[in-house]
Amino acid sequence: MLEQNNVGTSCAVPNEASAEGGTNKDNELVLQLTVQLAEAINLQDRDLIAQLHETIRCVRQFDNHE
């Protein structure tokens, strides 16, 4: 189970939604997952890194099918 840690979770991530003409809320989930991925990379948690990469990939697939 993933825990959300809001302490020190700032990360510069390109906004793909604006490039595609979408709104910022379209990729809010992807943004949160990307921040968690950055934290997992910093912690060198390989299992969590793999889970987050796969989750982000799946969510992006759903975004593309709209």
N, CA, C and O atoms as a DFTB+ gen file, in Angstrom:
264 C
 N C O
     1  1       0.845      -1.183       0.000
     2  2       0.000       0.000       0.000
     3  2       0.887       1.242       0.000
     4  3       1.877       1.312       0.728
     5  1       0.522       2.206      -0.816
     6  2       1.305       3.421      -0.919
     7  2       0.841       4.430       0.113
     8  3      -0.357       4.621       0.318
     9  1       1.788       5.063       0.752
    10  2       1.462       6.114       1.701
    11  2       1.777       7.452       1.070
    12  3       2.748       7.588       0.325
    13  1       0.952       8.433       1.370
    14  2       1.172       9.768       0.836
    15  2       1.908      10.590       1.866
    16  3       1.469      10.716       3.009
    17  1       3.035      11.149       1.455
    18  2       3.835      11.990       2.333
    19  2       3.875      13.375       1.731
    20  3       4.502      13.582       0.692
    21  1       3.207      14.338       2.372
    22  2       3.136      15.689       1.831
    23  2       4.289      16.569       2.279
    24  3       4.352      17.732       1.879
    25  1       5.189      16.065       3.082
    26  2       6.296      16.859       3.585
    27  2       7.415      16.839       2.553
    28  3       7.959      15.782       2.235
    29  1       7.749      18.004       2.039
    30  2       8.864      18.126       1.098
    31  2       8.634      17.429      -0.220
    32  3       9.568      16.858      -0.782
    33  1       7.399      17.459      -0.737
    34  2       7.114      16.765      -1.983
    35  2       6.986      17.737      -3.149
    36  3       6.004      17.695      -3.889
    37  1       7.963      18.602      -3.314
    38  2       7.930      19.469      -4.481
    39  2       8.886      18.916      -5.523
    40  3      10.004      18.505      -5.214
    41  1       8.421      18.916      -6.759
    42  2       9.218      18.336      -7.837
    43  2       8.836      19.051      -9.125
    44  3       7.653      19.271      -9.385
    45  1       9.816      19.412      -9.926
    46  2       9.536      20.061     -11.201
    47  2       9.263      18.986     -12.241
    48  3      10.148      18.210     -12.601
    49  1       8.021      18.954     -12.717
    50  2       7.608      17.965     -13.702
    51  2       6.971      18.710     -14.862
    52  3       6.124      19.576     -14.643
    53  1       7.360      18.392     -16.094
    54  2       6.750      19.080     -17.226
    55  2       5.253      18.823     -17.270
    56  3       4.794      17.723     -16.964
    57  1       4.498      19.841     -17.649
    58  2       3.051      19.720     -17.694
    59  2       2.639      19.248     -19.074
    60  3       2.546      20.048     -20.005
    61  1       2.393      17.951     -19.213
    62  2       2.029      17.381     -20.498
    63  2       0.621      17.764     -20.895
    64  3       0.322      17.839     -22.087
    65  1      -0.257      18.009     -19.930
    66  2      -1.648      18.321     -20.233
    67  2      -1.759      19.620     -21.021
    68  3      -2.550      19.702     -21.961
    69  1      -0.982      20.634     -20.656
    70  2      -1.079      21.911     -21.357
    71  2      -0.567      21.782     -22.787
    72  3      -1.059      22.474     -23.678
    73  1       0.406      20.916     -23.022
    74  2       0.923      20.716     -24.368
    75  2      -0.120      20.029     -25.252
    76  3      -0.120      20.219     -26.469
    77  1      -1.009      19.230     -24.649
    78  2      -2.027      18.517     -25.402
    79  2      -3.338      19.278     -25.431
    80  3      -4.321      18.779     -25.978
    81  1      -3.380      20.479     -24.854
    82  2      -4.588      21.263     -24.845
    83  2      -5.550      20.888     -23.730
    84  3      -6.696      21.335     -23.733
    85  1      -5.107      20.073     -22.773
    86  2      -5.964      19.676     -21.669
    87  2      -5.841      20.642     -20.516
    88  3      -5.142      21.651     -20.611
    89  1      -6.519      20.336     -19.429
    90  2      -6.424      21.172     -18.244
    91  2      -5.403      20.587     -17.290
    92  3      -4.974      19.445     -17.450
    93  1      -5.010      21.381     -16.289
    94  2      -4.040      20.909     -15.312
    95  2      -4.568      19.734     -14.509
    96  3      -3.784      18.901     -14.054
    97  1      -5.881      19.649     -14.324
    98  2      -6.457      18.566     -13.531
    99  2      -6.390      17.237     -14.253
   100  3      -6.493      16.191     -13.613
   101  1      -6.221      17.244     -15.575
   102  2      -6.178      16.000     -16.330
   103  2      -5.053      15.085     -15.868
   104  3      -5.217      13.866     -15.833
   105  1      -3.934      15.655     -15.521
   106  2      -2.785      14.841     -15.135
   107  2      -2.414      15.014     -13.674
   108  3      -1.262      14.797     -13.296
   109  1      -3.370      15.399     -12.853
   110  2      -3.101      15.582     -11.430
   111  2      -2.638      14.279     -10.782
   112  3      -1.728      14.283      -9.954
   113  1      -3.264      13.172     -11.159
   114  2      -2.879      11.869     -10.622
   115  2      -1.468      11.500     -11.068
   116  3      -0.658      11.034     -10.267
   117  1      -1.180      11.713     -12.350
   118  2       0.159      11.408     -12.864
   119  2       1.208      12.262     -12.161
   120  3       2.299      11.781     -11.855
   121  1       0.886      13.513     -11.907
   122  2       1.814      14.400     -11.207
   123  2       2.102      13.878      -9.797
   124  3       3.257      13.830      -9.375
   125  1       1.062      13.491      -9.076
   126  2       1.249      12.967      -7.720
   127  2       2.067      11.679      -7.742
   128  3       2.945      11.488      -6.901
   129  1       1.786      10.804      -8.691
   130  2       2.540       9.558      -8.802
   131  2       4.000       9.825      -9.166
   132  3       4.900       9.124      -8.702
   133  1       4.230      10.844     -10.001
   134  2       5.595      11.194     -10.386
   135  2       6.382      11.732      -9.195
   136  3       7.573      11.452      -9.058
   137  1       5.724      12.497      -8.342
   138  2       6.377      12.995      -7.128
   139  2       6.731      11.819      -6.225
   140  3       7.825      11.768      -5.664
   141  1       5.803      10.877      -6.085
   142  2       6.083       9.694      -5.266
   143  2       7.206       8.870      -5.884
   144  3       8.016       8.284      -5.167
   145  1       7.256       8.823      -7.214
   146  2       8.333       8.113      -7.893
   147  2       9.684       8.753      -7.588
   148  3      10.665       8.052      -7.340
   149  1       9.734      10.086      -7.607
   150  2      10.980      10.780      -7.280
   151  2      11.426      10.452      -5.856
   152  3      12.614      10.255      -5.602
   153  1      10.474      10.394      -4.935
   154  2      10.809      10.045      -3.553
   155  2      11.329       8.609      -3.467
   156  3      12.294       8.337      -2.753
   157  1      10.691       7.699      -4.191
   158  2      11.123       6.302      -4.183
   159  2      12.526       6.165      -4.772
   160  3      13.337       5.375      -4.288
   161  1      12.802       6.936      -5.815
   162  2      14.144       6.905      -6.416
   163  2      15.168       7.413      -5.415
   164  3      16.242       6.828      -5.274
   165  1      14.844       8.504      -4.715
   166  2      15.764       9.033      -3.706
   167  2      16.000       8.039      -2.579
   168  3      17.101       7.958      -2.034
   169  1      14.963       7.284      -2.231
   170  2      15.087       6.283      -1.169
   171  2      15.653       4.958      -1.683
   172  3      15.923       4.052      -0.895
   173  1      15.830       4.845      -2.989
   174  2      16.336       3.643      -3.652
   175  2      15.487       2.417      -3.323
   176  3      16.010       1.330      -3.079
   177  1      14.162       2.615      -3.319
   178  2      13.203       1.542      -3.066
   179  2      12.807       0.941      -4.419
   180  3      11.871       1.412      -5.065
   181  1      13.524      -0.096      -4.835
   182  2      13.353      -0.648      -6.180
   183  2      11.967      -1.234      -6.420
   184  3      11.427      -1.108      -7.520
   185  1      11.389      -1.867      -5.415
   186  2      10.043      -2.422      -5.584
   187  2       9.029      -1.312      -5.832
   188  3       8.201      -1.415      -6.737
   189  1       9.091      -0.254      -5.032
   190  2       8.167       0.862      -5.186
   191  2       8.405       1.589      -6.507
   192  3       7.452       2.026      -7.152
   193  1       9.661       1.722      -6.913
   194  2       9.976       2.360      -8.194
   195  2       9.303       1.602      -9.334
   196  3       8.690       2.211     -10.211
   197  1       9.415       0.280      -9.325
   198  2       8.810      -0.537     -10.380
   199  2       7.289      -0.410     -10.367
   200  3       6.664      -0.295     -11.422
   201  1       6.696      -0.430      -9.181
   202  2       5.244      -0.308      -9.073
   203  2       4.768       1.043      -9.596
   204  3       3.773       1.118     -10.318
   205  1       5.471       2.097      -9.236
   206  2       5.060       3.435      -9.663
   207  2       5.244       3.628     -11.165
   208  3       4.398       4.241     -11.816
   209  1       6.341       3.112     -11.723
   210  2       6.533       3.200     -13.178
   211  2       5.371       2.526     -13.903
   212  3       4.828       3.083     -14.857
   213  1       4.992       1.342     -13.462
   214  2       3.909       0.610     -14.106
   215  2       2.571       1.322     -13.914
   216  3       1.759       1.372     -14.838
   217  1       2.339       1.863     -12.741
   218  2       1.092       2.585     -12.478
   219  2       0.990       3.817     -13.364
   220  3      -0.062       4.076     -13.949
   221  1       2.073       4.577     -13.468
   222  2       2.083       5.769     -14.318
   223  2       1.840       5.383     -15.772
   224  3       1.093       6.059     -16.479
   225  1       2.462       4.308     -16.219
   226  2       2.270       3.845     -17.594
   227  2       0.800       3.512     -17.860
   228  3       0.250       3.898     -18.891
   229  1       0.175       2.805     -16.938
   230  2      -1.231       2.421     -17.104
   231  2      -2.157       3.634     -17.076
   232  3      -3.081       3.723     -17.884
   233  1      -1.921       4.559     -16.166
   234  2      -2.762       5.752     -16.077
   235  2      -2.630       6.574     -17.350
   236  3      -3.626       7.103     -17.843
   237  1      -1.441       6.691     -17.887
   238  2      -1.244       7.443     -19.135
   239  2      -1.963       6.773     -20.297
   240  3      -2.465       7.455     -21.190
   241  1      -2.020       5.435     -20.294
   242  2      -2.762       4.729     -21.339
   243  2      -4.237       5.086     -21.275
   244  3      -4.865       5.325     -22.306
   245  1      -4.794       5.124     -20.067
   246  2      -6.195       5.498     -19.912
   247  2      -6.430       6.941     -20.353
   248  3      -7.463       7.243     -20.951
   249  1      -5.485       7.831     -20.065
   250  2      -5.608       9.215     -20.492
   251  2      -5.634       9.337     -22.006
   252  3      -6.348      10.177     -22.555
   253  1      -4.855       8.498     -22.683
   254  2      -4.773       8.557     -24.146
   255  2      -5.997       7.986     -24.827
   256  3      -6.215       8.258     -26.008
   257  1      -6.810       7.199     -24.126
   258  2      -7.983       6.568     -24.745
   259  2      -9.236       7.403     -24.634
   260  3     -10.305       6.955     -25.046
   261  1      -9.141       8.609     -24.088
   262  2     -10.332       9.460     -23.922
   263  2     -10.851       9.968     -25.228
   264  3     -11.844      10.694     -25.257
